[in-house]
Amino acid sequence: METAKVSKEKNNQKGEKMKLKLDPLFKTFFLVFFLLFFTVNYAAAVCSHVPLVEALAAMDNNTEVALSTVTVGEWGDPDYYYEFTPKNVTPTGALIFYPGGNVDVRAYAPLLRDIAAAGYLVALIQAPDCFSGSLKHRSEDIINAHPEIDTWSIGGHSFGGSVASGYIKNGGGTFSNADKINGLVLWDTVPAGSMLSYGIKAISIYRTNDTETPVSPNLDPAIPNMPADTVWVGVEGGSHEYFGWYGDNETDYDYVCCPGERPLATISREEAQEIIVDNTISFLASLMQDTIYGTISEKLQGVTVRIVKVDCGAAAIEPETTVTNSEGYYSFANLESGRYIVFGDFSVYNFIPNLRVRDIPQGIISSCDFTAKNIRIIYTDAGVLDNQIIEQAQIMTTHIEDTGIEVRATEVNWLEFGGSYAGINVSENWVQPYFTFTSEDMSAYTNAPSEINGIIMTKMKSKDGIEDKFGIELEGTQGICADVQEEIYASTFALLSSSERKRYEAEGKSLSFIPDDRPGNTPDSNPVLQSAGWLPVDPATNITSVGDDYFYEPLGLYVAFDNPLAGDDERYKGVYYCKLLSHQAILSWFLSKSFEADPVLITESAIECMDPRARTETTYGSCLFWFSQGNHFYCSDYIGYDFTPESAVLKCASRSEEAVYSSDTCSTRDANGDIEAYIIAANKPASPTDPTIISYTGHGALCDVHCMEGNEFLWNLYEPNVGEADCGNFPIFYP
């Protein structure tokens, strides 16, 4: 059984048996290594390869892990070892770690502390005189000291990993605890002989930047003698030294053991170690037969965590639930065999730029070939960013970060959004953009929630609108929707693990954005001046592609504050509207959709309209109002089932002070003369430049807004010669 891994070489090894032989040259390597380091350092108190500054800094307690120095008097010099212990969970799994030859074990502290944070006790043994050969006896005492641990692994880096394998082999039956070892962890090394007959699981993580490396699983004659189901993980572009933090001094970041003999690394040490740590944790978790535990984040205390069992492909079983403790840890134990999905269920918390929630390690539950996996946490993380981005968008597009103006970004439902207008209050020093979400069905994807945010629609105040109302001059130019979309893309990409990023960059179809800064502000090109024309445009129609390159143009809508065509109502000018791909939608692209042959980033809306006069749904009254941008009187029937009499009254009142609500339908109000009287009394001009007074001319057309939805409006126009534009691209019906 295998955990998720990065290596491409594994594809070439599937189904093959490992040959049981060790390169004779590598045997020579062991002999030379023994003579060189054991002879030179026998009397030395300090290893020649010392920890770098970062490693020494990790030799300390933090919020997740406690560090202790354990003294064992009979050991001699040194008579101690280090233990990293998770603070908020009682570990039942442990890793004993041996350092590389002549390397101070503290050089591995940053990696091993992260492993401990995932819920494991980790013992770091400092080798006597910096040579790992005698460490096997010390492992006996560590295992005896921890009877609470039921799943042991042993391993190490370079020569240390090879010596660790010797403890499992237990030549001569010296070690009484050798049969308690469940897993072997090798970091850039090979075992000391065949490991086939010991009933263990193994992982080999190795560098791939060196074609001469003896540890790659597909290079002969240096094929290690590992179990057939060994997990192989290639750190592409990594180096031998990147498995720790060591050099000839504390700042010797350029240390290479064999200058000129091996190519230099092509990735950073941090990138290499993320692969090493993530895959080691995943492997250790796979050994835990009946327990899944981990940490979400110290930011998420008291969070409900659910675990759902899918019994080897059968229907989901009622979930179990637990709550994270003060540091964000959760645990599920005594699980039956099967496939498990773990996810968090938590509310939004304060925005943290570039938020990164830890990947949750999950175990492989015995007897079924499925890995327990987290499918919700990263999507929930993206959802947190979705709820925070409009506050940031208002700031970044108008450059108000240094003004002290408060941004009150407010989420509303679709019904409220249709009649909302970005607010501004100078006396209280705030602006209020509104936003809402459309949903995207993800039920066809097993690695995602059944439904996610698809599009974020927002109505913001523009830079010139803020400048005019506050009497200030802001730096820069008006930002556009594509600027915000790029920020969403970047912050979503930051959520991915190193392996997920690499897979997308290597195999996924690209996604980029077309600027929405085309000139506008005319009745023909600016949707706001065509009544509600911006609202019904389907974002899916703004997605195009050329080969494997996909493009999205976020539908931007800008009405300048001094635009004479915007009329006198300040709600309709000095605004910037956007339709943005959500973080969750882009995440679905990174993780799933971009790998499909013909991907659908956002599903097109499927609207089937019928003549509203043929429908029998209940109407919750109607609203008479003058809409200056549409240059028309409208009577709007509230027919959607999401309406209530109370919400219909509020909806009408939000239109304007002159709007008049009635529990009657528009047709009834027209028949009894109410509409004619209202229009004549209103005395409105046909346009700001035409003083002609519009009088009642009868029912001209009907606009079906949000067709067949629960928040539908039917806008009746009372003027002859009504055209498609007067319905703002909504379906139009003529009497």
Secondary structure, DSSP 8 states (H G I E B T S, - for coil): -------SGGGGTTT--------HHHHHHHHHHHHHHHHHHTT-SS-SBEE-HHHHHHSS--SSEEEEEEE-GGG-SS-EEEEEEESSS--SEEEEEE--TTB-GGGGHHHHHHHHHTT-EEEE---GGG-GGGHHHHHHHHHHT-TT--EEEEEEETHHHHHHHHHHHTGGG--TTGGGEEEEEEES---SS--TTS--EEEEEEE-S-TT-S--TT-SS------TT-EEEEETT--GGGGS-EESSTT-TT--SSTTTS---SS-HHHHHHHHHHHHHHHHHHT-SS-EEEE--TT-TT-EEEEEEEGGGS-B---EEEE--TTSEEEE-S--SSEEEEEEE-------TT---------B-TTSS-B-EE-SHHHHHHHHHHHHHHHHHHHHHHT-TTT--EE--EE--HHHHHT---EEETTTTEEE-EEEEEEEE-TT-TTS-SEEEEEEEEEEE-HHHHHHHHT---SS----HHHHHHHHHHHHHTTS-HHHHHHHHHHS-EEEE--------STTT-GGGGTTTTTT--GGGGEEEETTEEEE----EEE-TT-GGG-S-GGGSSEEEEEEE-HHHHHHHHHTGGGSSS--SS---------GGG-------EEEEEETTTTEEEEEEE--TT--HHHHHHHHHTT-TT-EEESS-HHHHHHTTHHHHHHHHH--EEETTEEEE-------EEEEETTTSTT-EEEEE-SSS--GGGGTTS-EE--
